[in-house]
Amino acid sequence: MTMSRYKNLNRNSSIVGFEIFSSHIDVLFNDRSLYRYDYHLTGMEHVEEMKFLAERGYGLCGYIQRFVRKRYAKKSISFAHINFIVA
């Protein structure tokens, strides 16, 4: 699995990584839970905002907690070794 490392500019996020796709975003948390947020269940506007926040490295966890919470398409636990893309 290859993901981008979340910059965590405010230093208190539980998000460690993300991977952006055309119509969804996968978000990896520090407990190794992996959530997929997609256009269908989460909504295109929310997914696009989450993509922006993920790349910015600030505000994604708060946005998820405030606006999308349980509106994810899929939840799993990642047991795979995760390679982070070096930007």
MODELLER restraints for C-alpha pairs under 7 A, 6 or more apart:
rsr = mdl.restraints
at = mdl.atoms
rsr.add(forms.Gaussian(group=physical.xy_distance, feature=features.Distance(at['CA:1:A'], at['CA:80:A']), mean=6.79, stdev=0.5))
rsr.add(forms.Gaussian(group=physical.xy_distance, feature=features.Distance(at['CA:1:A'], at['CA:81:A']), mean=6.67, stdev=0.5))
rsr.add(forms.Gaussian(group=physical.xy_distance, feature=features.Distance(at['CA:1:A'], at['CA:82:A']), mean=5.09, stdev=0.5))
rsr.add(forms.Gaussian(group=physical.xy_distance, feature=features.Distance(at['CA:1:A'], at['CA:83:A']), mean=6.06, stdev=0.5))
rsr.add(forms.Gaussian(group=physical.xy_distance, feature=features.Distance(at['CA:2:A'], at['CA:82:A']), mean=5.89, stdev=0.5))
rsr.add(forms.Gaussian(group=physical.xy_distance, feature=features.Distance(at['CA:2:A'], at['CA:83:A']), mean=4.69, stdev=0.5))
rsr.add(forms.Gaussian(group=physical.xy_distance, feature=features.Distance(at['CA:2:A'], at['CA:84:A']), mean=5.55, stdev=0.5))
rsr.add(forms.Gaussian(group=physical.xy_distance, feature=features.Distance(at['CA:2:A'], at['CA:85:A']), mean=6.61, stdev=0.5))
rsr.add(forms.Gaussian(group=physical.xy_distance, feature=features.Distance(at['CA:3:A'], at['CA:17:A']), mean=6.00, stdev=0.5))
rsr.add(forms.Gaussian(group=physical.xy_distance, feature=features.Distance(at['CA:3:A'], at['CA:18:A']), mean=5.51, stdev=0.5))
rsr.add(forms.Gaussian(group=physical.xy_distance, feature=features.Distance(at['CA:3:A'], at['CA:19:A']), mean=5.12, stdev=0.5))
rsr.add(forms.Gaussian(group=physical.xy_distance, feature=features.Distance(at['CA:3:A'], at['CA:83:A']), mean=6.30, stdev=0.5))
rsr.add(forms.Gaussian(group=physical.xy_distance, feature=features.Distance(at['CA:3:A'], at['CA:84:A']), mean=4.87, stdev=0.5))
rsr.add(forms.Gaussian(group=physical.xy_distance, feature=features.Distance(at['CA:3:A'], at['CA:85:A']), mean=5.94, stdev=0.5))
rsr.add(forms.Gaussian(group=physical.xy_distance, feature=features.Distance(at['CA:4:A'], at['CA:17:A']), mean=5.49, stdev=0.5))
rsr.add(forms.Gaussian(group=physical.xy_distance, feature=features.Distance(at['CA:4:A'], at['CA:18:A']), mean=5.42, stdev=0.5))
rsr.add(forms.Gaussian(group=physical.xy_distance, feature=features.Distance(at['CA:4:A'], at['CA:19:A']), mean=6.11, stdev=0.5))
rsr.add(forms.Gaussian(group=physical.xy_distance, feature=features.Distance(at['CA:4:A'], at['CA:84:A']), mean=5.19, stdev=0.5))
rsr.add(forms.Gaussian(group=physical.xy_distance, feature=features.Distance(at['CA:4:A'], at['CA:85:A']), mean=5.02, stdev=0.5))
rsr.add(forms.Gaussian(group=physical.xy_distance, feature=features.Distance(at['CA:5:A'], at['CA:16:A']), mean=5.94, stdev=0.5))
rsr.add(forms.Gaussian(group=physical.xy_distance, feature=features.Distance(at['CA:5:A'], at['CA:17:A']), mean=4.36, stdev=0.5))
rsr.add(forms.Gaussian(group=physical.xy_distance, feature=features.Distance(at['CA:5:A'], at['CA:18:A']), mean=6.58, stdev=0.5))
rsr.add(forms.Gaussian(group=physical.xy_distance, feature=features.Distance(at['CA:5:A'], at['CA:84:A']), mean=5.65, stdev=0.5))
rsr.add(forms.Gaussian(group=physical.xy_distance, feature=features.Distance(at['CA:5:A'], at['CA:85:A']), mean=6.85, stdev=0.5))
rsr.add(forms.Gaussian(group=physical.xy_distance, feature=features.Distance(at['CA:6:A'], at['CA:15:A']), mean=6.60, stdev=0.5))
rsr.add(forms.Gaussian(group=physical.xy_distance, feature=features.Distance(at['CA:6:A'], at['CA:16:A']), mean=5.17, stdev=0.5))
rsr.add(forms.Gaussian(group=physical.xy_distance, feature=features.Distance(at['CA:6:A'], at['CA:17:A']), mean=4.70, stdev=0.5))
rsr.add(forms.Gaussian(group=physical.xy_distance, feature=features.Distance(at['CA:6:A'], at['CA:18:A']), mean=6.58, stdev=0.5))
rsr.add(forms.Gaussian(group=physical.xy_distance, feature=features.Distance(at['CA:6:A'], at['CA:54:A']), mean=6.52, stdev=0.5))
rsr.add(forms.Gaussian(group=physical.xy_distance, feature=features.Distance(at['CA:6:A'], at['CA:57:A']), mean=5.60, stdev=0.5))
rsr.add(forms.Gaussian(group=physical.xy_distance, feature=features.Distance(at['CA:7:A'], at['CA:57:A']), mean=4.46, stdev=0.5))
rsr.add(forms.Gaussian(group=physical.xy_distance, feature=features.Distance(at['CA:8:A'], at['CA:57:A']), mean=5.22, stdev=0.5))
rsr.add(forms.Gaussian(group=physical.xy_distance, feature=features.Distance(at['CA:8:A'], at['CA:58:A']), mean=5.78, stdev=0.5))
rsr.add(forms.Gaussian(group=physical.xy_distance, feature=features.Distance(at['CA:9:A'], at['CA:57:A']), mean=5.84, stdev=0.5))
rsr.add(forms.Gaussian(group=physical.xy_distance, feature=features.Distance(at['CA:9:A'], at['CA:58:A']), mean=5.51, stdev=0.5))
rsr.add(forms.Gaussian(group=physical.xy_distance, feature=features.Distance(at['CA:10:A'], at['CA:58:A']), mean=6.45, stdev=0.5))
rsr.add(forms.Gaussian(group=physical.xy_distance, feature=features.Distance(at['CA:13:A'], at['CA:61:A']), mean=6.18, stdev=0.5))
rsr.add(forms.Gaussian(group=physical.xy_distance, feature=features.Distance(at['CA:14:A'], at['CA:29:A']), mean=5.51, stdev=0.5))
rsr.add(forms.Gaussian(group=physical.xy_distance, feature=features.Distance(at['CA:14:A'], at['CA:30:A']), mean=5.46, stdev=0.5))
rsr.add(forms.Gaussian(group=physical.xy_distance, feature=features.Distance(at['CA:15:A'], at['CA:28:A']), mean=5.90, stdev=0.5))
rsr.add(forms.Gaussian(group=physical.xy_distance, feature=features.Distance(at['CA:15:A'], at['CA:29:A']), mean=4.28, stdev=0.5))
rsr.add(forms.Gaussian(group=physical.xy_distance, feature=features.Distance(at['CA:15:A'], at['CA:30:A']), mean=5.95, stdev=0.5))
rsr.add(forms.Gaussian(group=physical.xy_distance, feature=features.Distance(at['CA:15:A'], at['CA:61:A']), mean=6.62, stdev=0.5))
rsr.add(forms.Gaussian(group=physical.xy_distance, feature=features.Distance(at['CA:16:A'], at['CA:28:A']), mean=5.79, stdev=0.5))
rsr.add(forms.Gaussian(group=physical.xy_distance, feature=features.Distance(at['CA:16:A'], at['CA:29:A']), mean=5.42, stdev=0.5))
rsr.add(forms.Gaussian(group=physical.xy_distance, feature=features.Distance(at['CA:16:A'], at['CA:30:A']), mean=5.79, stdev=0.5))
rsr.add(forms.Gaussian(group=physical.xy_distance, feature=features.Distance(at['CA:17:A'], at['CA:27:A']), mean=6.02, stdev=0.5))
rsr.add(forms.Gaussian(group=physical.xy_distance, feature=features.Distance(at['CA:17:A'], at['CA:28:A']), mean=4.99, stdev=0.5))
rsr.add(forms.Gaussian(group=physical.xy_distance, feature=features.Distance(at['CA:18:A'], at['CA:25:A']), mean=6.99, stdev=0.5))
rsr.add(forms.Gaussian(group=physical.xy_distance, feature=features.Distance(at['CA:18:A'], at['CA:26:A']), mean=5.43, stdev=0.5))
rsr.add(forms.Gaussian(group=physical.xy_distance, feature=features.Distance(at['CA:18:A'], at['CA:27:A']), mean=4.45, stdev=0.5))
rsr.add(forms.Gaussian(group=physical.xy_distance, feature=features.Distance(at['CA:18:A'], at['CA:28:A']), mean=5.84, stdev=0.5))
rsr.add(forms.Gaussian(group=physical.xy_distance, feature=features.Distance(at['CA:18:A'], at['CA:54:A']), mean=6.98, stdev=0.5))
rsr.add(forms.Gaussian(group=physical.xy_distance, feature=features.Distance(at['CA:19:A'], at['CA:25:A']), mean=5.78, stdev=0.5))
rsr.add(forms.Gaussian(group=physical.xy_distance, feature=features.Distance(at['CA:19:A'], at['CA:26:A']), mean=5.15, stdev=0.5))
rsr.add(forms.Gaussian(group=physical.xy_distance, feature=features.Distance(at['CA:19:A'], at['CA:27:A']), mean=6.71, stdev=0.5))
rsr.add(forms.Gaussian(group=physical.xy_distance, feature=features.Distance(at['CA:20:A'], at['CA:26:A']), mean=6.54, stdev=0.5))
rsr.add(forms.Gaussian(group=physical.xy_distance, feature=features.Distance(at['CA:20:A'], at['CA:51:A']), mean=6.67, stdev=0.5))
rsr.add(forms.Gaussian(group=physical.xy_distance, feature=features.Distance(at['CA:23:A'], at['CA:38:A']), mean=5.93, stdev=0.5))
rsr.add(forms.Gaussian(group=physical.xy_distance, feature=features.Distance(at['CA:23:A'], at['CA:39:A']), mean=5.71, stdev=0.5))
rsr.add(forms.Gaussian(group=physical.xy_distance, feature=features.Distance(at['CA:24:A'], at['CA:36:A']), mean=6.79, stdev=0.5))
rsr.add(forms.Gaussian(group=physical.xy_distance, feature=features.Distance(at['CA:24:A'], at['CA:37:A']), mean=5.52, stdev=0.5))
rsr.add(forms.Gaussian(group=physical.xy_distance, feature=features.Distance(at['CA:24:A'], at['CA:38:A']), mean=4.10, stdev=0.5))
rsr.add(forms.Gaussian(group=physical.xy_distance, feature=features.Distance(at['CA:24:A'], at['CA:39:A']), mean=6.21, stdev=0.5))
rsr.add(forms.Gaussian(group=physical.xy_distance, feature=features.Distance(at['CA:24:A'], at['CA:47:A']), mean=6.36, stdev=0.5))
rsr.add(forms.Gaussian(group=physical.xy_distance, feature=features.Distance(at['CA:25:A'], at['CA:36:A']), mean=5.78, stdev=0.5))
rsr.add(forms.Gaussian(group=physical.xy_distance, feature=features.Distance(at['CA:25:A'], at['CA:37:A']), mean=5.45, stdev=0.5))
rsr.add(forms.Gaussian(group=physical.xy_distance, feature=features.Distance(at['CA:25:A'], at['CA:38:A']), mean=6.54, stdev=0.5))
rsr.add(forms.Gaussian(group=physical.xy_distance, feature=features.Distance(at['CA:25:A'], at['CA:47:A']), mean=6.80, stdev=0.5))
rsr.add(forms.Gaussian(group=physical.xy_distance, feature=features.Distance(at['CA:25:A'], at['CA:51:A']), mean=6.79, stdev=0.5))
rsr.add(forms.Gaussian(group=physical.xy_distance, feature=features.Distance(at['CA:26:A'], at['CA:34:A']), mean=6.68, stdev=0.5))
rsr.add(forms.Gaussian(group=physical.xy_distance, feature=features.Distance(at['CA:26:A'], at['CA:35:A']), mean=5.55, stdev=0.5))
rsr.add(forms.Gaussian(group=physical.xy_distance, feature=features.Distance(at['CA:26:A'], at['CA:36:A']), mean=4.41, stdev=0.5))
rsr.add(forms.Gaussian(group=physical.xy_distance, feature=features.Distance(at['CA:26:A'], at['CA:37:A']), mean=6.40, stdev=0.5))
rsr.add(forms.Gaussian(group=physical.xy_distance, feature=features.Distance(at['CA:27:A'], at['CA:34:A']), mean=5.66, stdev=0.5))
rsr.add(forms.Gaussian(group=physical.xy_distance, feature=features.Distance(at['CA:27:A'], at['CA:35:A']), mean=5.24, stdev=0.5))
rsr.add(forms.Gaussian(group=physical.xy_distance, feature=features.Distance(at['CA:27:A'], at['CA:36:A']), mean=6.44, stdev=0.5))
rsr.add(forms.Gaussian(group=physical.xy_distance, feature=features.Distance(at['CA:28:A'], at['CA:34:A']), mean=4.54, stdev=0.5))
rsr.add(forms.Gaussian(group=physical.xy_distance, feature=features.Distance(at['CA:28:A'], at['CA:35:A']), mean=6.53, stdev=0.5))
rsr.add(forms.Gaussian(group=physical.xy_distance, feature=features.Distance(at['CA:32:A'], at['CA:77:A']), mean=5.68, stdev=0.5))
rsr.add(forms.Gaussian(group=physical.xy_distance, feature=features.Distance(at['CA:32:A'], at['CA:78:A']), mean=5.40, stdev=0.5))
rsr.add(forms.Gaussian(group=physical.xy_distance, feature=features.Distance(at['CA:33:A'], at['CA:75:A']), mean=6.97, stdev=0.5))
rsr.add(forms.Gaussian(group=physical.xy_distance, feature=features.Distance(at['CA:33:A'], at['CA:76:A']), mean=5.76, stdev=0.5))
rsr.add(forms.Gaussian(group=physical.xy_distance, feature=features.Distance(at['CA:33:A'], at['CA:77:A']), mean=4.47, stdev=0.5))
rsr.add(forms.Gaussian(group=physical.xy_distance, feature=features.Distance(at['CA:33:A'], at['CA:78:A']), mean=6.14, stdev=0.5))
rsr.add(forms.Gaussian(group=physical.xy_distance, feature=features.Distance(at['CA:34:A'], at['CA:75:A']), mean=5.67, stdev=0.5))
rsr.add(forms.Gaussian(group=physical.xy_distance, feature=features.Distance(at['CA:34:A'], at['CA:76:A']), mean=5.19, stdev=0.5))
rsr.add(forms.Gaussian(group=physical.xy_distance, feature=features.Distance(at['CA:34:A'], at['CA:77:A']), mean=5.72, stdev=0.5))
rsr.add(forms.Gaussian(group=physical.xy_distance, feature=features.Distance(at['CA:34:A'], at['CA:78:A']), mean=6.29, stdev=0.5))
rsr.add(forms.Gaussian(group=physical.xy_distance, feature=features.Distance(at['CA:35:A'], at['CA:72:A']), mean=6.56, stdev=0.5))
rsr.add(forms.Gaussian(group=physical.xy_distance, feature=features.Distance(at['CA:35:A'], at['CA:74:A']), mean=5.72, stdev=0.5))
rsr.add(forms.Gaussian(group=physical.xy_distance, feature=features.Distance(at['CA:35:A'], at['CA:75:A']), mean=4.60, stdev=0.5))
rsr.add(forms.Gaussian(group=physical.xy_distance, feature=features.Distance(at['CA:35:A'], at['CA:76:A']), mean=6.60, stdev=0.5))
rsr.add(forms.Gaussian(group=physical.xy_distance, feature=features.Distance(at['CA:36:A'], at['CA:72:A']), mean=5.78, stdev=0.5))
rsr.add(forms.Gaussian(group=physical.xy_distance, feature=features.Distance(at['CA:36:A'], at['CA:73:A']), mean=5.45, stdev=0.5))
rsr.add(forms.Gaussian(group=physical.xy_distance, feature=features.Distance(at['CA:36:A'], at['CA:74:A']), mean=5.07, stdev=0.5))
rsr.add(forms.Gaussian(group=physical.xy_distance, feature=features.Distance(at['CA:36:A'], at['CA:75:A']), mean=6.50, stdev=0.5))
rsr.add(forms.Gaussian(group=physical.xy_distance, feature=features.Distance(at['CA:37:A'], at['CA:47:A']), mean=6.54, stdev=0.5))
rsr.add(forms.Gaussian(group=physical.xy_distance, feature=features.Distance(at['CA:37:A'], at['CA:72:A']), mean=4.70, stdev=0.5))
rsr.add(forms.Gaussian(group=physical.xy_distance, feature=features.Distance(at['CA:37:A'], at['CA:73:A']), mean=5.46, stdev=0.5))
rsr.add(forms.Gaussian(group=physical.xy_distance, feature=features.Distance(at['CA:38:A'], at['CA:47:A']), mean=6.34, stdev=0.5))
rsr.add(forms.Gaussian(group=physical.xy_distance, feature=features.Distance(at['CA:38:A'], at['CA:73:A']), mean=6.17, stdev=0.5))
rsr.add(forms.Gaussian(group=physical.xy_distance, feature=features.Distance(at['CA:39:A'], at['CA:47:A']), mean=6.40, stdev=0.5))
rsr.add(forms.Gaussian(group=physical.xy_distance, feature=features.Distance(at['CA:41:A'], at['CA:71:A']), mean=6.01, stdev=0.5))
rsr.add(forms.Gaussian(group=physical.xy_distance, feature=features.Distance(at['CA:41:A'], at['CA:72:A']), mean=6.41, stdev=0.5))
rsr.add(forms.Gaussian(group=physical.xy_distance, feature=features.Distance(at['CA:41:A'], at['CA:73:A']), mean=5.96, stdev=0.5))
rsr.add(forms.Gaussian(group=physical.xy_distance, feature=features.Distance(at['CA:42:A'], at['CA:68:A']), mean=6.58, stdev=0.5))
rsr.add(forms.Gaussian(group=physical.xy_distance, feature=features.Distance(at['CA:42:A'], at['CA:71:A']), mean=5.16, stdev=0.5))
rsr.add(forms.Gaussian(group=physical.xy_distance, feature=features.Distance(at['CA:42:A'], at['CA:72:A']), mean=5.99, stdev=0.5))
rsr.add(forms.Gaussian(group=physical.xy_distance, feature=features.Distance(at['CA:50:A'], at['CA:60:A']), mean=6.16, stdev=0.5))
rsr.add(forms.Gaussian(group=physical.xy_distance, feature=features.Distance(at['CA:53:A'], at['CA:59:A']), mean=5.96, stdev=0.5))
rsr.add(forms.Gaussian(group=physical.xy_distance, feature=features.Distance(at['CA:53:A'], at['CA:60:A']), mean=5.24, stdev=0.5))
rsr.add(forms.Gaussian(group=physical.xy_distance, feature=features.Distance(at['CA:54:A'], at['CA:60:A']), mean=5.90, stdev=0.5))
